[in-house]
Amino acid sequence: MASRFRILTPDAQYADDAEIERNTAGSDVSWDIFRERVDSRKVPDAVFAAADAIIVWHEVPIDAELVRRIPNCRIIVRAGVGFDHIDLKATGEAGIPVANTPDYGTSEVADHAIGLMLALCRGITTFHQQLQADPIGNFDSGRAPLVRRIRGRIFGVVGLGRIGIATAIRAKAFGMRAIAYDPYAPAGMEIAAGVERVDSLADLLALSDVVSLHCPLTLETRDLIDAEALRLMKSDAILINTARGAIVDIPALIAAVASRQIGGAGIDVLPIEPPLPDDAFSIAYRDLGASKLQDRFIVTPHAAWSSPESRADARRLSVQTAMMYLQTGKLRNLVNGEYLRDRRTLG
């Protein structure tokens, strides 16, 4: 018996044969699984043309050219939160709904943001590295430059969504005062989250001892934290970014930390991942001492979301979203509604 639907994943982020996906979707679906990185042209045109749905991760862009290759696609689901690599206008005008998967990894990202803060404010990575080099001679609690009491400090959240709220709640558990800036969050959201709302990004940057970014990447937020924004921060403040790499001007951040304009930074995301060999980050991070970033700059490889549980949730929930629409026409987590025209219906 032929399957009713065909689903394509062009950039699968798992090693198995889509076991979670197959179990979640059931026998109604045939799967085309590829593991391409960036270049969608390596996936045959016939495979794209046959897809009733596409579940995409973060590596293959869904641009206007690709939209022309998917005439039968009824829905695109991002197996993750960020969707800046998907052309929402082109998909919407083609009548293809785009949904994301916002309800996975919230705890992991919030934990990671706090972990980066703790690693810097408690000197954890500094002490570890120094004791590795000399367990006896470096047995000294005074060698980490950013160590300070966390209780009573101000934790500033940019973006009062699920992860921003979860991170603020964790910061409050450490006795920090949590403030937030988000011009799009509904009035009263700060009351539900138990945080104080400020009127501008400038106010948040000037007040905060730790600034944690939790906003999506849009035209408005690209390079939101640039040289001018960094100049507004306290000289010992720490910047945390577990959102999207291009929200921060990385060369400006490196310069700000190296010149001690701000205290330090904990970064999980970069504008280009993995970084290019000759970009500012790669050059600086190869020799933190020479770059004057030692003990003040920590980077993890877009790992904030990652855990076995979170990965399984992303896979399962994205398939559920696709199947709900294919089988019933019901949509959840729609992100391109403002552009959607004449939604493709069940055939």
C-alpha positions in Angstrom: 0.0 0.0 0.0 1.5 3.3 -1.1 2.1 6.0 1.6 -0.3 8.9 1.6 2.4 11.6 2.2 6.1 12.2 1.4 8.3 14.2 3.7 11.8 15.5 3.0 14.5 16.5 5.4 17.4 17.9 3.4 19.8 18.6 6.4 19.1 15.9 9.0 21.0 16.4 12.3 20.9 12.8 13.5 22.8 9.7 12.6 20.0 7.1 12.6 17.5 6.4 9.8 14.9 8.9 11.1 13.6 6.4 13.7 11.9 9.1 15.8 10.4 10.7 12.7 9.1 7.4 11.3 7.6 6.3 14.6 5.9 9.7 15.1 4.5 10.0 11.6 3.3 6.4 11.3 2.8 4.4 8.1 1.1 7.3 6.2 4.5 8.8 5.3 7.5 8.0 3.1 10.7 9.7 4.0 13.5 11.3 2.0 16.4 11.9 4.4 19.5 13.9 3.3 22.4 15.3 5.3 23.4 18.2 3.2 25.2 21.2 4.6 24.1 24.5 3.0 23.9 23.4 -0.6 20.3 22.3 -1.4 21.3 21.7 -5.0 22.8 18.3 -3.9 19.3 17.1 -3.3 17.7 16.1 -6.6 15.0 18.3 -8.0 12.6 15.3 -8.2 12.9 14.7 -4.5 12.0 18.3 -3.7 9.2 18.3 -6.3 7.7 15.1 -4.7 7.6 16.5 -1.1 4.3 17.1 0.6 6.2 18.6 3.5 9.7 19.6 4.4 11.2 19.4 7.8 14.4 21.5 7.8 17.0 22.1 10.4 19.4 25.1 10.4 21.8 24.4 7.5 19.9 24.4 4.2 18.4 27.8 3.3 14.9 27.9 2.1 15.1 30.8 -0.3 13.0 31.9 -3.3 14.9 29.7 -5.7 14.3 26.6 -3.6 10.6 27.5 -3.2 10.3 27.3 -7.0 11.5 23.6 -6.7 8.7 22.5 -4.3 5.4 22.9 -6.2 3.7 20.2 -4.2 4.9 21.2 -0.7 2.1 22.0 1.7 4.0 23.0 4.8 7.6 23.6 5.9 8.5 23.0 9.5 11.7 24.2 11.1 13.0 21.5 13.6 14.1 24.3 15.9 13.3 27.8 17.0 15.1 30.2 14.7 13.9 30.6 11.1 16.1 33.4 9.7 17.4 31.1 7.0 13.8 30.7 5.6 12.4 33.3 3.2 9.1 33.9 4.9 7.9 36.2 2.1 8.7 33.8 -0.7 7.1 30.8 1.1 4.1 32.8 2.1 3.4 34.2 -1.4 3.7 30.6 -2.7 1.0 29.6 -0.2 3.2 27.4 1.9 2.8 27.8 5.7 6.1 27.8 7.7 6.0 26.7 11.3 8.8 26.4 13.9 9.3 24.2 16.9 9.5 26.6 19.9 8.7 24.1 22.6 11.9 22.2 22.8 15.3 23.1 24.4 13.9 25.9 26.5 15.4 24.6 29.7 18.7 23.7 28.1 19.3 27.2 26.6 18.3 28.9 29.8 20.6 26.7 31.7 23.4 27.3 29.3 23.0 31.1 29.5 23.3 30.9 33.3 26.2 28.5 32.9 28.2 30.9 30.8 27.5 33.6 33.3 28.7 31.4 36.2 31.8 30.3 34.3 32.9 33.9 34.0 31.6 35.3 37.3 33.0 32.4 39.3 36.2 31.9 37.3 35.4 28.3 36.6 37.1 28.0 33.2 40.1 30.1 34.3 40.8 28.0 37.4 40.4 24.8 35.4 42.9 25.9 32.8 45.4 27.3 35.2 45.4 24.1 37.4 45.8 22.0 34.2 48.9 24.0 33.5 50.3 23.9 37.0 48.3 22.1 39.7 50.6 23.4 42.5 51.9 26.8 41.4 48.5 27.9 40.1 46.6 26.8 43.2 45.5 30.4 43.7 41.9 31.7 44.1 42.8 35.2 43.0 43.7 34.6 39.4 40.2 35.0 37.7 39.6 38.7 36.8 35.7 38.6 36.6 34.9 36.8 39.9 32.3 38.7 41.9 29.3 38.1 44.1 26.2 37.4 41.9 23.5 38.1 44.5 22.2 41.6 44.2 23.5 42.2 40.7 21.2 43.2 37.8 20.5 40.6 35.1 19.2 42.2 31.9 17.2 40.1 29.5 16.7 41.2 25.9 13.7 39.4 24.6 10.9 38.3 26.9 9.8 35.1 25.2 9.9 31.5 26.6 13.7 31.3 26.9 14.1 34.8 28.1 11.6 34.3 30.9 13.1 30.9 31.8 16.6 32.5 32.0 15.3 35.5 34.1 13.7 33.1 36.5 16.9 31.2 37.0 18.8 34.5 37.5 16.4 35.5 40.2 17.0 32.2 42.0 20.6 33.4 42.4 19.3 36.5 44.1 19.7 38.7 41.1 17.4 41.5 40.1 16.0 40.7 36.7 15.0 43.4 34.2 13.9 43.0 30.6 13.5 44.9 27.4 11.1 43.7 24.7 9.1 46.2 22.7 6.9 43.4 21.3 6.0 41.4 24.4 2.4 42.1 25.5 1.9 44.4 28.4 1.8 42.5 31.7 4.2 39.8 30.5 6.8 41.1 32.9 4.3 40.8 35.8 3.7 37.1 34.9 7.5 36.5 34.7 8.2 38.5 37.8 10.7 40.8 36.2 11.0 44.6 35.8 10.4 46.1 32.4 12.6 48.9 31.1 11.6 51.3 28.3 14.6 51.0 26.0 17.6 48.9 25.1 19.9 51.7 26.2 18.4 51.7 29.6 18.8 47.9 30.0 22.5 48.1 28.8 23.3 50.9 31.2 21.7 49.2 34.2 22.7 45.6 33.7 25.7 43.8 35.2 24.9 40.8 32.9 23.1 41.2 29.6 21.6 38.0 28.1 20.2 38.0 24.6 17.1 36.0 23.8 15.6 37.7 20.8 15.1 36.4 17.2 17.4 37.5 14.4 15.5 40.0 12.2 16.4 43.0 10.2 15.8 45.0 13.3 18.0 42.9 15.6 20.9 42.2 13.2 24.0 43.8 14.8 21.7 45.0 17.6 24.7 44.8 19.9 27.2 46.9 18.0 30.1 49.2 19.1 27.6 52.0 20.1 25.5 49.6 22.2 28.7 48.1 23.9 29.7 51.6 24.9 26.5 51.9 26.9 27.4 48.9 29.1 29.2 49.0 32.4 32.9 48.5 32.3 32.7 45.2 34.2 29.5 44.0 32.6 29.2 40.6 30.9 27.4 39.9 27.6 25.8 36.5 27.1 24.4 35.4 23.7 22.6 32.1 23.2 20.2 33.5 20.6 21.6 34.1 17.1 25.1 35.0 16.2 24.4 38.0 13.9 22.6 39.8 16.7 26.1 40.8 17.9 28.8 42.6 16.0 31.6 40.2 16.8 34.6 42.4 15.8 33.1 45.2 18.0 32.6 42.8 20.9 36.2 41.5 20.7 37.5 45.1 20.7 35.3 46.0 23.6 36.5 43.1 25.7 40.1 43.5 24.7 40.1 47.2 25.6 38.2 46.5 28.9 35.3 48.6 27.7 33.2 45.7 29.1 34.3 42.9 31.4 33.7 39.8 29.2 31.4 37.7 27.1 30.0 34.2 26.9 28.9 33.3 23.4 27.2 30.2 22.1 26.4 31.4 18.6 28.3 33.1 15.8 27.3 34.9 12.6 28.8 32.1 10.5 29.0 28.6 11.9 31.5 27.1 11.9 33.5 30.3 11.7 35.8 30.9 8.7 39.5 30.5 9.3 40.3 34.2 8.7 37.3 35.9 10.4 37.8 38.1 13.4 36.6 35.4 15.9 38.9 32.7 14.6 41.9 34.9 14.6 41.2 36.2 18.1 40.2 32.8 19.7 43.3 31.0 18.5 45.4 33.0 20.9 43.3 34.5 23.7 46.4 35.9 25.4 47.6 37.8 22.4 44.1 39.0 21.8 43.7 40.2 25.4 40.6 38.0 25.8 42.1 35.4 28.2 39.8 34.6 31.1 37.2 37.0 29.7 35.8 35.4 26.5 34.1 32.0 26.4 32.6 30.4 23.3 30.7 27.2 22.9 29.8 25.6 19.5 26.0 26.4 19.2 25.5 23.8 21.9 23.1 25.6 24.3 20.1 23.8 22.9 21.7 20.4 22.9 20.8 17.4 25.1 19.5 13.9 24.1 16.1 14.9 25.4 16.0 18.2 23.6 17.1 16.7 20.3 14.4 14.0 20.6 11.8 16.7 21.3 12.8 18.8 18.3 12.5 15.7 16.1 9.2 14.5 17.5 7.4 17.8 17.8 8.4 19.0 14.3 6.9 15.9 12.8 3.8 16.2 14.9 3.4 19.8 13.5 3.8 18.6 9.9 1.4 15.7 10.3 -1.3 17.8 12.1 -1.4 20.0 9.0 -1.2 17.3 6.4 -3.9 15.2 8.0 -6.3 17.8 9.4 -5.3 21.2 8.0 -4.7 22.6 11.5 -1.6 24.8 12.0 0.4 25.6 15.0 3.5 27.8 15.5 3.0 29.6 12.2 5.7 32.2 11.5 5.0 33.5 8.0 1.3 34.3 8.5 1.7 38.0 7.4 2.9 36.8 4.0 0.7 33.8 3.5 -1.6 33.8 0.4 -4.1 31.2 -0.6 -2.8 28.5 1.7 -2.3 25.2 -0.1 -5.1 22.9 1.0 -5.3 19.1 1.5 -5.7 17.4 -1.9 
